[in-house]
Amino acid sequence: MLNPHRLQSLKERHSALDARILEEDARPMPNSLELTRLKREKLRIKEELERLAAQRRRPQ
């Protein structure tokens, strides 16, 4: 069963990471290790969101 609170939490975290990536990238000397970490975390969350969406589409 899909938990709507979990889904919303993941979407919010994904958006927050996107904002954090933009902030870091806009710095005069961005921290490439931090950018990589943030991008990996954002991708992990995106993959989880896609997995949850696929579960919703799957017939029960």
Secondary structure, DSSP 4 states (H G I P E B T S, - for coil): ---HHHHHHHHHHHHHHHHHHHHHHHSSS--HHHHHHHHHHHHHHHHHHHHHHHHHHS--
